[in-house]
Amino acid sequence: MEQKVCNAIVPGDVSVALTALNANVNIAGLEGARTVPMKDFYIVLGNVLKPDEIITDIVVPEKPSKGVFLKSRTRGAIDFATASVALSTTSQGTTVALGGVAPIIPSGTPEEIRSALGNATPLSENRYKINIVKHLLSEAGA
């Protein structure tokens, strides 16, 4: 029998922006409270929440001096992103996060993201997203 593989992406816009903002997710459960950086919250086909946990709040540690969110989509404003780019500049530097391209939210400095794009091995049906992300990065000023 042929093996079927499920490939999913993180389609949300807000989580991508919060990742670029270096947000932290505060979580409470039966075992107590914990904080997880948004960049570590999503895992392949899910998130790090345990069955008894809920998100209590999300904290953005510093107001950015620059913030950009751009997305490419097939239909109008309510459509999931084909690909998206969020960029945030703070006293800690510039962070870029990508949406719609992986089962997690890739993030890092603009240089790290450009390097990752250069080394990416996309699925055959998703190769076109690399050029979209490169264009969005350029438009965002990364």
C-alpha positions, 0 to 999 in steps of 0.5 A: 500500500502506498504511504500517504503523507500529510503536509500542512502549513501555518496559514494564520496571519496574526501568528506570523506577525507575533513571531516577528514581534518576538512575542511570548505566549503565556500558558496555564495548565494543571501543572502550572504556568509556563511561557513559550516564545511564539517562534517555538509555539507551532510544531509540525501539525500542531502546537505545544499546548498540552490537553489541559492547557490554555493560552492566558495571554500573549506579550510583545516585549517591545514596541517596534520602531518599524513593523511590516506585514505583507501577504500574497493571496489568491482572493480578497482580504479574507483569504489565507496567505499563499505566502506572507512576510512580517518584519519587526525592528526593535532595539534587539535588531530586525526579525523576519517571519514567514507564513504560508510556507512551512509547517512551522513559522520560519523566523530569523534575521533578514540575512538568515531568512534569505540564506534559508530561502537559498537552501530551501527544498520546497515541495514540487507544487510549492516552488513558486512560493520562494519567488513570492517570499523574495518579492515580499521581503524586498517590498518589506525592506528586508 
